[in-house]
Amino acid sequence: MASDEQRITIGFRGQTLPVRTTPDQVSDLIGVLGNRQGGWYDLKSDDGSIFLDLSKVEYVRIDAHEQRVGFGL
């Protein structure tokens, strides 16, 4: 999953959860949130499964580019 991963941050009431997952998983999550049906969602991440209570998700931030560390990168 490392080469095609997408970095997102999921916001809950005052807390955030940074996640690395595939673009397909991000699209599926956004689609489920758009339906506003609530319930639980199994998000497959780089670190394993994350079970989200969709009724508590306030926002999803999708990082536009890869983060880099160091000088001159």
C-alpha distances in whole Angstrom, upper triangle without the diagonal:
4,6,6,6,9,12,14,17,19,23,25,29,29,26,22,19,16,12,9,7,7,10,11,11,13,16,16,17,19,21,22,23,25,27,28,29,27,26,23,20,17,14,10,9,7,10,11,13,16,19,20,24,24,28,27,24,26,24,20,19,17,16,18,16,14,16,18,20,23,26,27,23
4,6,5,9,11,14,17,19,23,26,29,29,25,22,18,15,12,9,9,9,12,14,14,15,17,19,19,21,23,24,25,27,29,30,31,30,29,26,22,19,16,13,11,8,11,13,16,17,21,22,26,26,29,28,25,27,24,20,19,16,15,16,14,12,13,15,17,20,23,23,19
4,6,9,12,15,19,21,25,28,31,31,28,24,21,18,15,11,10,9,11,14,15,15,17,19,20,21,23,25,26,27,30,31,32,31,31,28,24,22,18,16,13,11,15,16,19,20,24,24,28,28,31,30,27,28,25,21,20,17,15,15,13,11,14,15,17,20,22,22,18
4,7,10,13,17,19,23,26,29,29,26,22,20,16,13,10,8,6,7,10,11,12,14,16,17,18,20,21,22,24,26,28,29,28,28,25,21,19,16,14,12,11,14,16,17,19,22,22,26,25,28,28,24,26,22,19,17,14,13,13,12,11,14,16,19,22,24,24,20
4,7,10,13,15,19,22,26,26,23,19,16,13,10,6,5,5,7,10,10,10,13,14,15,16,18,20,20,22,24,26,27,26,25,23,19,17,13,11,9,8,12,13,15,16,19,19,23,22,25,24,21,22,19,16,15,11,11,12,11,10,12,14,17,21,23,23,20
4,6,10,13,16,19,23,23,20,16,14,11,8,6,5,5,6,9,9,8,11,13,13,13,16,18,18,19,22,23,24,23,24,21,18,16,13,12,10,10,13,14,15,15,18,18,21,20,23,22,18,19,16,12,11,8,7,9,9,8,11,14,17,21,23,23,20
4,7,10,13,17,20,20,17,13,11,7,6,5,7,8,9,12,11,9,12,15,13,14,17,18,18,20,22,23,24,23,23,21,18,17,13,13,10,10,12,14,15,14,17,17,20,19,22,20,17,17,14,10,9,6,6,8,9,8,9,13,15,19,22,22,19
4,7,10,13,17,16,14,10,8,6,5,6,8,10,10,12,11,8,11,13,11,11,15,16,14,17,20,20,21,20,20,18,16,15,12,12,10,12,13,15,15,13,15,14,17,16,18,16,13,13,10,7,5,5,6,9,11,11,12,15,18,22,24,25,22
4,6,10,13,13,10,6,5,4,6,9,11,13,13,16,13,11,14,15,12,12,16,16,14,17,20,19,21,19,19,18,16,16,13,14,12,14,14,16,15,13,15,13,15,14,16,14,11,11,8,6,5,7,8,12,13,13,13,17,19,22,25,26,23
4,7,10,11,9,6,5,6,8,11,12,15,15,16,13,11,14,14,10,11,14,14,12,15,17,16,18,15,16,14,13,14,11,14,12,15,15,16,14,11,12,10,11,11,12,10,7,8,6,5,6,9,11,15,17,17,17,21,22,26,29,30,27
4,7,7,6,4,6,9,11,14,16,18,18,19,17,14,17,17,13,13,16,16,13,15,18,16,18,15,16,15,15,16,14,17,16,18,18,19,17,14,14,11,12,11,12,9,6,5,5,6,8,11,13,17,19,20,19,23,24,28,30,31,29
4,6,5,6,8,11,13,17,18,21,21,22,19,17,19,18,15,15,18,16,13,16,18,16,17,14,15,14,14,16,15,18,18,20,19,19,18,14,13,10,10,10,10,6,5,5,7,9,12,15,17,21,23,23,23,26,27,31,33,35,32
4,6,8,11,14,17,21,22,25,25,25,22,20,22,22,18,18,21,19,16,19,20,17,19,16,17,17,17,19,19,22,21,24,23,23,21,17,16,13,12,12,11,7,8,7,10,12,14,18,20,23,26,26,25,28,29,33,35,37,35
4,7,11,14,17,20,22,25,25,27,24,21,24,24,20,20,23,22,19,21,23,20,22,19,20,20,20,22,20,23,22,24,23,23,22,18,18,15,15,15,14,11,11,9,11,13,14,18,19,23,25,25,24,27,27,30,33,35,33
4,7,10,13,17,19,22,23,24,21,19,22,22,18,19,22,21,18,21,23,21,22,19,19,18,18,19,18,20,18,20,19,20,19,15,16,13,14,14,14,11,10,10,11,12,13,16,17,21,22,22,21,24,24,28,30,32,30
4,7,10,13,16,19,19,21,18,16,19,19,16,16,20,19,17,19,22,20,21,19,19,17,17,17,15,17,15,17,16,17,17,13,14,12,14,14,15,11,10,10,9,9,10,13,14,17,19,19,18,21,22,25,28,30,27
4,6,10,12,16,17,18,15,14,17,17,14,15,19,18,16,19,21,20,21,18,18,16,15,14,12,14,12,13,12,14,13,10,12,11,13,13,15,12,10,11,11,9,10,12,13,17,18,17,16,19,21,24,27,29,26
4,7,10,13,15,17,14,13,16,17,14,16,19,19,17,20,23,22,23,21,21,18,16,15,12,13,10,11,11,13,13,11,14,13,16,16,18,16,13,14,12,10,9,10,10,14,14,14,13,16,17,21,24,25,23
4,6,10,12,14,11,10,14,14,12,14,17,17,16,19,22,21,22,20,20,17,14,13,9,10,7,8,8,10,11,9,12,12,15,15,18,16,14,15,13,10,10,10,10,14,14,13,13,16,18,22,25,26,23
4,7,9,12,10,10,13,14,13,15,18,18,18,21,23,23,24,22,22,19,16,14,10,9,6,5,8,10,11,11,14,15,18,18,21,20,17,18,16,12,12,10,10,13,13,11,12,15,17,21,24,25,21
4,7,8,6,7,11,11,11,13,15,16,16,19,21,22,22,21,20,18,14,12,8,7,5,6,9,9,10,11,14,14,18,17,21,20,17,19,16,13,13,11,12,14,14,13,15,18,20,24,27,27,24
4,5,5,6,9,10,11,13,14,16,17,19,20,22,23,22,22,19,15,13,10,8,8,8,12,12,13,13,16,16,20,19,22,22,19,21,18,14,14,12,12,14,14,14,16,19,22,25,28,28,24
4,5,5,6,9,10,11,12,14,15,16,19,21,22,21,22,20,16,15,12,11,11,12,15,16,15,16,18,17,20,19,22,22,19,20,17,13,13,10,11,12,13,13,16,19,23,26,28,28,24
4,5,5,6,9,10,11,12,14,15,17,19,20,20,20,18,14,13,11,10,11,13,16,15,15,15,17,17,19,18,21,22,19,20,18,15,15,13,15,16,17,17,20,23,26,30,32,32,28
4,5,5,6,9,10,11,12,14,16,17,18,17,17,15,11,10,7,7,8,11,14,13,11,12,13,13,16,15,18,18,16,18,16,12,14,12,14,16,17,17,20,23,26,29,32,32,29
4,5,5,6,9,10,11,12,14,16,17,17,17,15,12,12,9,10,10,12,15,15,13,13,14,13,16,14,17,17,14,15,13,9,10,8,11,13,15,16,18,21,24,28,30,30,27
4,5,5,6,9,10,10,13,15,16,17,17,16,13,13,11,12,13,16,18,18,16,16,16,15,17,15,18,18,15,17,14,11,12,11,14,14,17,18,21,24,27,31,33,33,29
4,6,5,6,9,10,11,13,14,14,14,13,10,10,9,11,13,16,18,16,14,14,14,13,15,13,16,17,15,16,15,12,14,13,16,18,20,21,23,27,30,33,36,36,32
4,5,5,6,8,10,11,12,12,12,11,8,9,7,10,12,15,17,15,13,12,11,10,12,9,13,13,11,13,11,9,12,12,15,17,19,20,22,26,28,32,35,35,32
4,6,5,6,9,10,12,12,14,14,11,13,11,14,15,18,20,19,17,15,15,12,14,11,13,14,11,12,10,8,11,10,14,16,19,20,22,26,29,32,35,35,31
4,5,5,7,9,11,12,14,14,11,13,12,15,17,20,22,21,18,17,16,14,15,12,14,16,13,15,13,12,14,14,18,19,22,23,26,29,32,36,38,38,34
4,5,5,7,8,8,10,10,8,11,11,14,16,20,21,19,16,15,13,11,11,8,11,13,11,13,13,12,15,16,19,21,24,25,27,31,33,37,39,40,36
4,5,5,7,8,10,11,9,12,12,16,17,21,22,20,17,15,14,11,10,7,9,11,8,10,9,10,13,14,18,20,23,24,26,30,32,36,38,39,35
4,5,8,10,13,14,13,16,15,19,20,23,25,24,21,19,17,15,14,10,12,14,11,12,11,12,14,15,19,20,24,26,27,31,34,38,40,40,37
4,5,8,11,13,12,16,16,19,22,25,26,25,21,19,17,15,14,10,11,14,13,14,14,15,18,19,23,24,27,29,31,34,37,41,43,43,40
4,6,9,12,12,16,16,20,22,26,26,25,21,19,16,13,12,8,8,11,11,12,13,14,18,19,23,25,28,30,31,35,37,41,43,44,41
4,7,10,11,14,16,20,22,26,26,24,20,18,15,13,11,8,8,12,12,14,15,16,20,22,25,27,30,32,33,37,39,43,45,46,43
4,7,9,13,14,18,20,24,24,22,18,16,12,10,7,5,5,9,9,12,14,15,19,21,24,27,29,31,32,35,37,41,44,44,41
4,7,10,13,16,19,22,22,20,16,14,10,8,6,6,7,10,11,14,16,17,20,22,25,28,30,31,32,35,37,41,44,45,42
4,7,10,13,15,19,18,16,12,10,6,5,5,6,8,10,11,14,16,16,19,20,24,27,29,29,30,33,35,39,42,43,40
4,6,10,12,16,16,13,10,8,6,5,7,7,10,11,11,14,15,14,17,18,21,24,25,26,27,30,32,36,39,40,37
4,6,9,13,13,10,6,6,5,6,9,10,14,14,13,17,17,15,18,18,21,23,25,24,26,29,31,34,38,38,35
4,6,10,10,8,6,5,6,7,11,11,15,15,13,16,15,13,15,15,17,20,21,21,22,25,27,31,34,35,31
4,7,8,6,5,6,9,11,14,15,18,18,16,19,18,15,17,16,17,20,20,20,21,24,26,29,33,33,30
4,5,5,6,7,10,12,16,16,20,19,17,19,17,14,15,14,15,18,18,17,18,20,22,26,29,30,27
4,6,8,10,14,15,19,20,23,22,20,22,20,17,17,15,16,18,17,15,16,18,20,23,27,28,24
4,7,9,12,15,18,20,23,21,20,22,21,18,18,18,18,21,20,18,18,20,21,25,28,29,26
4,7,10,13,16,18,21,20,19,22,21,19,20,19,20,23,22,21,21,23,25,28,32,33,30
4,6,10,13,15,18,17,16,20,19,17,19,19,20,23,24,22,23,26,27,31,34,35,32
4,6,10,12,15,14,13,16,16,14,16,17,19,22,23,22,22,25,27,30,34,35,32
4,7,9,12,12,12,15,16,15,18,19,21,24,25,25,25,28,30,34,37,38,35
4,6,9,8,8,12,12,12,15,17,19,23,24,24,25,28,30,34,37,38,35
4,6,6,7,11,13,13,17,19,22,25,27,27,28,31,33,37,40,41,38
4,5,5,9,10,11,15,17,20,23,26,26,27,31,33,36,39,40,37
4,6,8,11,13,17,19,23,25,28,29,30,33,35,39,41,42,39
4,6,9,12,15,18,21,24,26,27,27,31,32,36,39,40,37
4,6,8,11,14,17,20,23,24,24,28,29,33,36,37,34
4,7,10,14,16,19,22,23,24,27,29,32,35,36,33
4,7,10,13,16,18,20,20,24,26,30,32,32,30
4,6,10,12,15,17,17,21,23,27,29,30,27
4,6,9,12,14,14,18,20,24,26,26,24
4,6,9,11,12,16,19,22,24,24,21
4,6,7,9,12,15,19,21,21,18
4,7,9,13,16,19,20,20,17
4,6,9,13,16,17,16,13
4,6,10,13,15,15,11
4,7,10,13,13,10
4,7,9,10,7
4,7,9,7
4,7,6
4,6
4
